[in-house]
Amino acid sequence: MGGRWLVTAVHYARQTTARSRVRPMKKSDIICPNCSAGYRRVELASGARTTGEFRCLLCDHVLEVFNGTTEVAIRLTVQPERTFQGISH
């Protein structure tokens, strides 16, 4: 019975050490200054690294330039109302 407790303690110690090395993801919101579209930004410290730039899906304005230090995912969450002029219904 003593051996079982030792294995459990070693397993717990490994899990605790692994958890302490994992950095949590950072969540934030981005608003396009050009068209007011809203985006959710999630940054991870692990995984593949993101390089390049992200442009607004609605107006093509550059919202962020990535330097490759983290993995970043951006998702459109709020699409502003568009005014269509000159279109008859």
C-alpha positions in Angstrom: 0.0 0.0 0.0 2.9 2.4 0.7 4.1 2.0 -2.9 0.8 3.2 -4.3 1.0 6.4 -2.3 4.5 7.0 -3.5 3.5 6.7 -7.2 0.5 9.0 -6.6 2.8 11.6 -5.0 5.3 11.5 -7.9 2.5 11.7 -10.4 1.0 14.8 -8.6 4.5 16.4 -8.4 4.9 16.0 -12.2 1.5 17.5 -12.9 2.1 20.4 -10.6 5.5 21.1 -12.3 3.9 20.9 -15.8 1.1 23.3 -14.8 3.5 25.8 -13.4 5.4 26.0 -16.8 2.2 26.5 -18.8 1.4 30.2 -19.3 -2.3 31.1 -19.6 -3.7 32.6 -22.7 -4.3 36.3 -22.8 -7.7 37.5 -24.1 -8.4 41.1 -25.3 -10.6 43.0 -27.6 -9.6 45.1 -30.7 -11.7 47.8 -32.3 -10.9 48.9 -35.8 -10.3 52.7 -35.7 -11.5 53.0 -39.3 -14.8 51.2 -39.3 -15.5 50.2 -35.6 -15.5 46.5 -36.3 -14.9 44.5 -33.1 -12.5 41.6 -32.7 -11.6 39.1 -30.0 -7.8 38.6 -29.7 -6.4 35.5 -28.0 -2.6 35.2 -27.5 -0.9 31.9 -26.5 2.7 31.6 -25.3 3.0 28.0 -26.7 2.4 26.6 -30.2 3.4 27.9 -33.6 4.4 31.5 -33.8 2.5 34.1 -35.8 4.3 36.5 -38.2 2.9 39.0 -40.6 0.0 41.3 -40.1 -3.7 41.2 -39.5 -6.1 43.5 -41.5 -9.7 44.3 -40.7 -11.9 42.0 -42.6 -14.3 44.8 -43.5 -12.2 47.8 -44.4 -8.7 46.2 -44.9 -7.1 48.6 -42.3 -3.9 47.1 -40.6 -4.8 46.3 -37.0 -1.7 44.5 -35.8 1.7 43.4 -37.0 3.0 40.2 -35.5 6.7 39.7 -34.7 6.7 35.9 -34.2 7.0 35.8 -30.4 3.6 34.3 -29.7 0.7 32.6 -31.4 -2.2 35.0 -32.0 -5.8 34.2 -33.1 -8.2 37.0 -34.0 -11.9 36.6 -34.6 -14.5 39.1 -35.8 -17.1 39.5 -33.1 -19.0 42.7 -33.8 -19.7 43.8 -37.4 -20.8 47.5 -37.5 -24.0 48.4 -39.3 -23.2 49.4 -42.9 -25.0 52.1 -44.8 -25.5 51.3 -48.4 -26.1 54.5 -50.4 -27.5 54.5 -53.9 -29.0 51.0 -53.6 -32.8 50.9 -54.1 -34.8 48.1 -52.6 
